Amino acid sequence: MDFTGKVVVADLEAGVGTLTRLGEAGVDVVLVVVEATPKSVEVGSRAVALAADRSLGRVIVVASRVRTEDDLAMVRKAFPDHQVIAIPDDPAIVAADRNGVAPLDSAPDAPGVQALTRLADQVLTAAS
C-alpha cells in the first residue's frame, strides 16, 4: 500500500510497551505526551530513549495539562535536547470531553485548542 502524501496518526497506550513491539515501521514523528509529574516524566524519558534507540523518527515532547510556568520548566529541563510543545490545562477541553463533542467544534478559540492546532501543524510539517 502506498502512503505517499498521507498522514496516519496512532494514539498508542501509555507507557513504552507499544514502542518495544513496533517493527520496522516507517515513522516520521513520535509524540511523547507527558505531564509535569515525576512519574510521567520518568516514563516519557524511557519512551524518548527507546524511540531514539530504534530510530523511529523525530521526537516531539508534548507537555500536557500545563498549569504554570514551573510545570513547563520541569518538562523542558527533563528533555533539553527535544522540542517541547506546551498544551495548557484548559477547562474548555474538559467541558468538551464531558459533553462528548470535539473541542475544536465547541471552543475553537480556547487556548488549549489553539495549542493543539499548532501542534498538528508542526506534526504535519515534520512528517513532510
C-alpha positions in Angstrom: 0.0 0.0 0.0 1.3 3.4 -0.9 1.1 6.0 1.8 2.9 8.7 -0.1 1.4 12.1 0.9 -0.7 10.5 3.6 -0.6 11.1 7.4 -1.6 8.4 9.8 -1.9 9.3 13.5 -2.0 6.5 16.0 -2.9 7.1 19.7 -1.0 4.3 21.5 -1.4 3.1 25.0 0.5 4.9 27.7 4.0 3.6 28.5 6.7 2.1 26.4 5.2 -1.3 25.6 4.0 -0.4 22.2 7.3 1.1 21.2 9.1 -2.1 22.1 6.8 -4.0 19.8 6.9 -1.7 16.8 8.6 -3.4 13.9 10.4 -1.7 11.2 7.6 0.7 10.8 8.1 3.9 8.8 7.5 6.5 11.5 8.3 10.2 10.8 7.3 11.7 14.1 6.8 10.3 17.6 4.9 12.5 20.1 5.7 11.7 23.7 3.0 13.1 25.9 3.9 13.9 29.5 2.5 15.8 32.4 4.6 17.7 34.8 4.8 14.9 37.4 7.9 12.8 38.2 6.3 9.5 37.2 5.1 10.9 33.9 8.4 12.4 33.1 10.2 9.2 34.0 8.0 7.1 31.6 8.3 9.8 29.0 12.1 9.7 29.3 12.1 6.0 28.7 9.9 6.4 25.7 12.1 9.1 24.2 15.2 6.9 24.7 13.5 3.9 23.2 12.4 6.0 20.1 15.9 7.2 19.7 17.4 3.7 20.1 15.0 2.3 17.5 15.4 5.3 15.1 11.7 5.7 15.0 11.7 9.3 13.8 11.8 12.8 15.1 10.6 13.0 18.7 8.5 15.9 19.9 7.6 16.1 23.6 4.2 17.3 24.4 3.8 18.9 27.9 0.1 18.2 28.5 -2.1 20.0 31.0 0.4 22.7 31.8 -0.9 24.8 34.6 2.1 27.0 35.5 5.4 28.1 34.1 7.1 25.8 36.6 5.2 22.9 35.0 6.6 23.7 31.6 10.1 24.4 33.0 10.1 20.9 34.7 9.3 19.2 31.4 11.8 21.3 29.4 14.5 20.5 31.9 13.8 16.8 31.6 14.0 16.9 27.8 16.7 19.5 27.0 17.5 18.0 23.6 14.0 17.8 22.3 11.4 20.2 21.1 8.8 20.6 23.9 5.3 21.9 23.0 3.0 23.0 25.8 -0.7 22.3 25.9 -2.3 24.3 28.7 -4.8 22.8 31.1 -7.9 24.2 29.6 -11.4 23.9 31.1 -12.9 24.1 27.6 -11.2 20.8 26.6 -12.5 19.1 29.8 -16.0 20.5 29.1 -16.0 19.3 25.5 -14.9 15.8 26.7 -17.7 15.7 29.2 -20.2 16.8 26.6 -19.0 14.3 24.0 -18.0 16.9 21.5 -14.8 17.8 19.8 -13.0 20.8 21.5 -12.3 22.2 18.0 -16.1 22.3 17.4 -17.2 23.6 20.8 -14.4 26.1 21.6 -12.0 26.7 18.7 -10.6 29.8 20.2 -9.8 28.2 23.6 -6.0 28.3 24.5 -5.7 24.5 24.7 -7.4 24.1 21.3 -5.2 26.7 19.7 -2.1 24.9 21.1 -3.3 21.6 19.8 -3.9 23.1 16.4 -0.3 24.5 16.4 0.9 21.0 17.4 -1.0 19.4 14.5 0.6 21.9 12.1 4.1 21.1 13.4 3.5 17.4 13.1 2.4 17.8 9.5 5.4 19.9 8.8 7.8 17.4 10.5 6.2 14.5 8.6 6.6 16.0 5.2 
